[in-house]
Amino acid sequence: MKLVIQRVRRASVSIGGSMHSQIESGLLVLVGVAADDTEADARYLAAKTVAMRIFNDSQGVMNLSVADTGGDILAVSQFTLLASTRKGNRPSYIHAAGHELAVPLYELYCSECARLSGRPVRQGVFGADMQVELINDGPVTIVIDSRDK
């Protein structure tokens, strides 16, 4: 499982020109599920997401987590994070999980983030054509892969 975590001042997901989800200060997380991922990967990454200290404390040092700040989380599924670009110029998505595995693991990741943070997690719609807008704060962008434990 691979995540791109962005500290944001605000973020939103629109589908078909209509606002679907939005958050204020917190994290926008792009979630890619690989074909060989398990529930353990989803739980591991949820714990990392909620505990990652990338928000500034009173001295301006990145020392607080999204849970510490009471920030929001917006999680958006994105199978293109699993793109293989080894051959040619057209990415291959052979390593991305199919719908039957990816949806439950994405939903588990979101529910674990909500449980650990004590706040609801806003979501995109799995498989939808989404337009994501954000104001990256910092900018702070972190990439995490559950294979790099």
Secondary structure, DSSP 8 states (H G I E B T S, - for coil): -EEEEEEEEEEEEEETTEEEEEESSEEEEEEE-BTT--HHHHHHHHHHHHH---EE-TTS-EEE-HHHHT-EEEEEE-GGGG-B-SSSSS-B-TTB--HHHHHHHHHHHHHHHHHHHTS-EEE--TTS-EEEEEEEEEEEEEEEEGGG-
